[in-house]
Amino acid sequence: MLGKDITKQTVVDFLNNPFVKNKFPDSWGDPDAFCRCVPKINVGAARHPFADRIVMIG
């Protein structure tokens, strides 16, 4: 999940959604520490997505 206002409750609500919960094995349970705020990832566009003989796509 990405966003600035993601709380533990947001994650719990998502994981408890019947559609999502159905994708996990029956034996799966919420881990004690499943919410992490690292590592930060780039979600913006590259400033220069090309160079000499290189093109970044994705």
Secondary structure as UniProt FT lines:
FT   HELIX           8..15
FT   HELIX           18..21
FT   TURN            22..23
FT   TURN            26..27
FT   TURN            32..33
FT   STRAND          50..51
FT   TURN            52..53
FT   STRAND          54..55
//
